[in-house]
Amino acid sequence: MVQRLNQRGIVQYIVLGVVSLISIWLYFNQQSIRDWLVLRSYEPPQEIVELADTASLSDTGRRLFYVAKPELSTAEEFNQNCSFEEKSLVLGCFSHSRIYIFDVDSEELSGIEEVTAAHEMLHVVYGRMSGAEKQRIDELTARALSELNDERINKVLDGYRQDDPDSVPNELHSILGSEARLLPGELEEHYSRYFDDRLTVVILAESYEQVFTELQDKLSQLEEEITNLRSRITSTEQQLEADQQALDKESARLNSLRQNGQIEQYNSGVAGYNQMVERYNVLIAEYKAVVGEHNELVEDFNAIALEQNQLVQSINSKYQTIE
């Protein structure tokens, strides 16, 4: 009888031990279980699979991307789900555990959706970090940012600092991971968990960023040339006005000489007057040429500005024009 009780007690201890181990395992694997349940019922659309493929997401990165049930959205759908304005050259959001990516219809900006996918996936990564891990990664990204000294990225982050300073470490983590080519080894090791080849997505980012950079460079060059031409036009107009006054004054003098019968003095002044007229006409021709060149450059500037504006609209779900 005692032996039977001992056996029963041993079985109970074993059962309690197993239950305890299962409980502990469940506690430390809650997120993995939730992910498994989500992925069990989620079949990513082909367009989402292609984004993950092109962005070179690793199995881990892909899993985190799919867990957020990413969606390519029209402008109306995107604005319903993403209430804030993106500061960087990506257009997406991670909202209510879902990733929304604005469906950009522009061949010139090919790659922007893939970079957005990587950017938002990294938000999922950051959101799952422990406090200690966030502190470590924040220190690494802050140090990397200071070493990069990238004017564009700093400008983007300034926008976040003005609107929501607390979001900067999270955004910096996503921006560096999807857009910065050279990073310290420890940070590169961190990102390598989520990309098979992170450089792939960085090259995509550089490609479409270059489109905007080249357009802005053209606009800046044209603006400088137009400013110089306007200065020449203003200077020439002042010279023409002064020459016109001199011509009027000399014409009046010669007419007075002729009317007073001072023909010899009149004749001696005609040659000089004609030279003044000739110089004036040459200056008029130069003025017209400069004005024509100025107007052509203004047309070029407006055409490029329109192209830039159209590209901005193509990645702006609210279609805000640029000033």
C-alpha positions as CSV (number, residue, x, y, z in Angstrom):
1,M,0.0,0.0,0.0
2,V,2.8,2.4,0.9
3,Q,4.7,1.5,-2.3
4,R,1.6,2.3,-4.3
5,L,1.3,5.7,-2.6
6,N,4.9,6.4,-3.3
7,Q,4.5,5.6,-7.0
8,R,1.4,7.8,-7.2
9,G,3.4,10.6,-5.5
10,I,6.2,10.2,-7.9
11,V,3.8,10.4,-10.9
12,Q,2.3,13.5,-9.4
13,Y,5.7,15.1,-9.0
14,I,6.5,14.2,-12.6
15,V,3.2,15.6,-13.9
16,L,3.8,18.8,-11.9
17,G,7.3,19.1,-13.2
18,V,6.2,18.7,-16.8
19,V,3.4,21.2,-16.4
20,S,5.8,23.6,-14.8
21,L,8.3,23.2,-17.6
22,I,5.5,23.7,-20.2
23,S,4.3,26.8,-18.4
24,I,7.8,28.2,-18.3
25,W,8.3,27.4,-22.0
26,L,5.0,29.0,-22.8
27,Y,5.8,32.1,-20.8
28,F,9.1,32.7,-22.5
29,N,7.8,31.8,-26.0
30,Q,4.5,33.8,-26.0
31,Q,5.6,35.9,-28.9
32,S,6.7,32.9,-31.0
33,I,3.4,31.2,-30.3
34,R,1.4,34.3,-31.3
35,D,3.5,34.6,-34.5
36,W,2.8,30.9,-35.3
37,L,-0.9,31.4,-34.9
38,V,-0.8,34.5,-37.1
39,L,1.3,32.9,-39.8
40,R,-0.7,29.7,-39.7
41,S,-3.7,31.7,-41.1
42,Y,-1.8,34.2,-43.3
43,E,-0.9,33.5,-46.9
44,P,1.2,36.5,-48.2
45,P,0.0,37.8,-51.6
46,Q,2.5,37.3,-54.4
47,E,3.3,41.1,-54.5
48,I,4.2,41.0,-50.9
49,V,6.4,37.9,-51.4
50,E,8.2,39.7,-54.3
51,L,8.8,42.7,-52.0
52,A,10.4,40.5,-49.4
53,D,12.5,38.7,-52.1
54,T,13.7,41.9,-53.7
55,A,14.6,43.4,-50.3
56,S,16.6,40.3,-49.6
57,L,14.9,39.7,-46.2
58,S,16.3,36.7,-44.3
59,D,14.0,34.0,-43.0
60,T,13.8,35.9,-39.7
61,G,13.2,39.2,-41.4
62,R,10.6,37.7,-43.7
63,R,8.7,36.1,-40.7
64,L,8.6,39.5,-38.9
65,F,7.4,41.2,-42.1
66,Y,4.7,38.6,-42.7
67,V,3.5,38.6,-39.0
68,A,2.6,42.3,-39.6
69,K,0.4,41.2,-42.5
70,P,1.8,43.8,-44.9
71,E,-0.4,45.4,-47.4
72,L,0.1,47.5,-50.5
73,S,-2.4,50.3,-50.2
74,T,-4.0,52.9,-52.5
75,A,-3.9,56.5,-51.4
76,E,-7.3,56.4,-49.8
77,E,-6.6,53.1,-47.9
78,F,-3.1,54.4,-46.9
79,N,-4.5,57.6,-45.5
80,Q,-7.1,55.7,-43.5
81,N,-4.5,53.6,-41.8
82,C,-1.5,55.9,-41.6
83,S,-2.4,59.2,-40.0
84,F,1.1,60.7,-39.8
85,E,3.4,62.1,-42.5
86,E,6.6,60.2,-43.4
87,K,9.7,62.3,-43.2
88,S,12.1,60.1,-45.2
89,L,11.9,58.9,-48.8
90,V,9.8,55.9,-47.9
91,L,6.1,55.8,-47.6
92,G,4.7,53.3,-45.1
93,C,3.7,52.9,-41.6
94,F,3.6,50.2,-38.9
95,S,0.3,50.8,-37.2
96,H,-1.8,48.6,-34.9
97,S,0.6,45.7,-35.5
98,R,0.1,46.0,-39.3
99,I,2.5,47.2,-42.0
100,Y,1.0,49.5,-44.7
101,I,3.0,50.4,-47.8
102,F,1.8,53.1,-50.3
103,D,1.6,51.6,-53.8
104,V,3.9,53.9,-55.7
105,D,3.3,54.0,-59.5
106,S,6.5,55.4,-60.9
107,E,9.2,53.6,-62.8
108,E,11.7,56.2,-61.9
109,L,11.2,55.4,-58.2
110,S,11.6,51.7,-58.7
111,G,12.7,50.1,-55.4
112,I,11.0,52.5,-53.1
113,E,8.3,49.9,-52.1
114,E,11.0,47.4,-51.2
115,V,13.0,49.9,-49.1
116,T,9.8,50.8,-47.4
117,A,9.1,47.2,-46.7
118,A,12.6,46.8,-45.1
119,H,12.2,50.0,-43.2
120,E,8.8,49.0,-41.7
121,M,10.0,45.4,-40.9
122,L,12.8,47.0,-38.8
123,H,10.1,48.9,-36.9
124,V,8.7,45.5,-36.0
125,V,12.2,44.4,-34.9
126,Y,12.7,47.5,-32.7
127,G,9.3,47.1,-31.1
128,R,10.2,43.6,-29.9
129,M,13.5,44.5,-28.3
130,S,13.9,44.4,-24.6
131,G,14.7,47.7,-22.8
132,A,18.4,46.6,-22.4
133,E,18.7,45.7,-26.1
134,K,17.1,49.0,-27.2
135,Q,19.6,50.9,-25.1
136,R,22.5,49.0,-26.6
137,I,21.2,49.4,-30.2
138,D,20.3,53.1,-29.6
139,E,23.9,53.7,-28.5
140,L,25.2,52.0,-31.6
141,T,22.9,53.8,-34.1
142,A,23.6,57.2,-32.5
143,R,27.4,56.6,-32.8
144,A,27.0,55.4,-36.4
145,L,25.0,58.5,-37.2
146,S,27.7,60.8,-35.9
147,E,30.3,59.0,-37.9
148,L,28.3,59.0,-41.1
149,N,27.7,62.8,-40.9
150,D,25.0,62.4,-43.6
151,E,23.3,65.7,-44.3
152,R,20.1,64.1,-45.8
153,I,19.6,61.6,-42.9
154,N,20.2,64.3,-40.3
155,K,17.6,66.5,-42.0
156,V,15.1,63.7,-42.0
157,L,15.7,63.1,-38.3
158,D,15.3,66.8,-37.6
159,G,11.8,66.4,-38.9
160,Y,11.1,63.6,-36.5
161,R,12.7,65.5,-33.6
162,Q,10.3,68.4,-34.2
163,D,7.2,66.3,-34.4
164,D,8.0,63.5,-31.9
165,P,11.5,63.4,-30.4
166,D,10.8,60.0,-28.7
167,S,10.4,58.4,-32.2
168,V,14.0,59.3,-33.3
169,P,15.8,56.2,-32.0
170,N,13.2,53.9,-33.6
171,E,13.3,55.8,-36.9
172,L,17.1,55.9,-36.9
173,H,17.2,52.2,-36.5
174,S,15.1,51.7,-39.6
175,I,16.8,54.3,-41.7
176,L,20.3,53.1,-41.1
177,G,19.3,49.5,-41.6
178,S,17.7,50.2,-45.0
179,E,19.6,53.1,-46.3
180,A,23.1,53.4,-44.9
181,R,25.8,51.6,-46.9
182,L,28.7,51.6,-44.3
183,L,28.0,50.7,-40.7
184,P,30.1,49.5,-37.7
185,G,30.6,45.8,-37.5
186,E,28.5,45.3,-34.3
187,L,25.6,47.1,-35.9
188,E,26.0,45.3,-39.2
189,E,25.9,42.0,-37.3
190,H,22.6,43.1,-35.7
191,Y,21.0,43.8,-39.1
192,S,22.4,40.6,-40.7
193,R,19.8,38.7,-38.7
194,Y,17.1,40.3,-40.8
195,F,18.7,40.5,-44.3
196,D,20.4,37.9,-46.4
197,D,22.2,40.8,-48.1
198,R,21.5,44.2,-46.6
199,L,23.5,46.0,-49.4
200,T,20.7,45.0,-51.8
201,V,18.1,47.2,-50.2
202,V,20.7,50.0,-49.7
203,I,21.4,50.0,-53.4
204,L,17.7,50.3,-54.1
205,A,17.5,53.2,-51.7
206,E,20.4,55.0,-53.3
207,S,19.0,54.5,-56.7
208,Y,15.7,56.3,-56.2
209,E,17.3,58.9,-53.8
210,Q,19.6,59.7,-56.7
211,V,16.7,60.6,-58.9
212,F,15.7,63.3,-56.4
213,T,19.3,64.4,-55.9
214,E,19.9,64.9,-59.6
215,L,16.7,66.8,-60.1
216,Q,17.5,69.1,-57.2
217,D,21.1,69.6,-58.5
218,K,19.7,70.6,-61.9
219,L,17.3,73.0,-60.2
220,S,20.0,74.5,-58.1
221,Q,22.3,75.0,-61.1
222,L,19.5,76.5,-63.2
223,E,18.5,78.8,-60.3
224,E,22.1,80.1,-60.1
225,E,22.3,80.7,-63.9
226,I,18.9,82.4,-63.9
227,T,19.9,84.6,-61.0
228,N,23.1,85.6,-62.8
229,L,21.2,86.4,-66.0
230,R,18.6,88.4,-64.1
231,S,21.5,90.4,-62.7
232,R,22.9,91.0,-66.2
233,I,19.4,92.0,-67.4
234,T,19.0,94.5,-64.6
235,S,22.5,95.9,-65.2
236,T,21.9,96.1,-69.0
237,E,18.5,97.8,-68.5
238,Q,20.2,100.4,-66.3
239,Q,22.8,101.0,-69.0
240,L,20.2,101.2,-71.7
241,E,18.3,103.8,-69.7
242,A,21.4,105.8,-69.2
243,D,22.4,105.5,-72.9
244,Q,18.9,106.5,-73.9
245,Q,19.1,109.6,-71.8
246,A,22.5,110.4,-73.4
247,L,21.1,109.9,-76.9
248,D,18.1,112.1,-76.2
249,K,20.4,114.8,-74.8
250,E,22.7,114.6,-77.8
251,S,19.8,114.6,-80.2
252,A,18.4,117.7,-78.6
253,R,21.8,119.4,-78.8
254,L,22.2,118.6,-82.5
255,N,18.7,119.7,-83.4
256,S,19.3,123.0,-81.6
257,L,22.6,123.5,-83.5
258,R,20.8,122.9,-86.8
259,Q,17.9,125.2,-86.0
260,N,20.3,127.9,-85.0
261,G,22.1,127.6,-88.3
262,Q,25.3,126.2,-86.7
263,I,25.6,123.7,-89.5
264,E,29.4,123.1,-89.1
265,Q,29.1,122.3,-85.4
266,Y,26.0,120.2,-86.2
267,N,27.9,118.1,-88.9
268,S,30.8,117.6,-86.6
269,G,28.6,116.0,-84.0
270,V,26.6,113.7,-86.3
271,A,29.3,111.0,-86.5
272,G,29.6,110.8,-82.8
273,Y,25.9,110.6,-82.4
274,N,25.7,107.8,-84.9
275,Q,28.3,105.9,-83.0
276,M,26.2,106.3,-79.9
277,V,23.2,104.9,-81.7
278,E,25.2,102.0,-83.0
279,R,26.5,101.1,-79.5
280,Y,22.9,101.4,-78.2
281,N,21.6,99.1,-80.8
282,V,24.3,96.5,-80.1
283,L,23.4,96.7,-76.4
284,I,19.7,96.2,-77.3
285,A,20.6,93.1,-79.3
286,E,22.7,91.7,-76.4
287,Y,19.8,92.5,-74.0
288,K,17.3,90.6,-76.1
289,A,19.7,87.6,-76.3
290,V,20.2,87.6,-72.6
291,V,16.4,87.9,-72.0
292,G,15.8,85.0,-74.5
293,E,18.4,82.8,-72.7
294,H,16.8,83.7,-69.4
295,N,13.4,82.8,-70.5
296,E,14.6,79.4,-71.9
297,L,16.3,78.6,-68.6
298,V,13.1,79.6,-66.7
299,E,11.1,77.2,-69.0
300,D,13.7,74.4,-68.3
301,F,13.5,75.2,-64.5
302,N,9.7,75.0,-64.5
303,A,9.7,71.7,-66.5
304,I,12.2,70.1,-64.0
305,A,10.3,71.5,-61.1
306,L,7.1,70.0,-62.5
307,E,8.8,66.7,-62.9
308,Q,10.1,66.9,-59.3
309,N,6.6,67.8,-58.1
310,Q,5.1,64.9,-60.0
311,L,7.6,62.5,-58.3
312,V,6.8,64.0,-54.9
313,Q,3.1,63.5,-55.6
314,S,3.7,59.9,-56.6
315,I,5.1,59.2,-53.1
316,N,2.7,61.5,-51.3
317,S,-0.7,59.9,-50.6
318,K,-2.2,63.4,-49.9
319,Y,-0.7,64.9,-53.1
320,Q,0.7,68.0,-51.5
321,T,2.4,70.3,-53.9
322,I,5.9,71.6,-53.2
323,E,6.6,75.3,-52.9
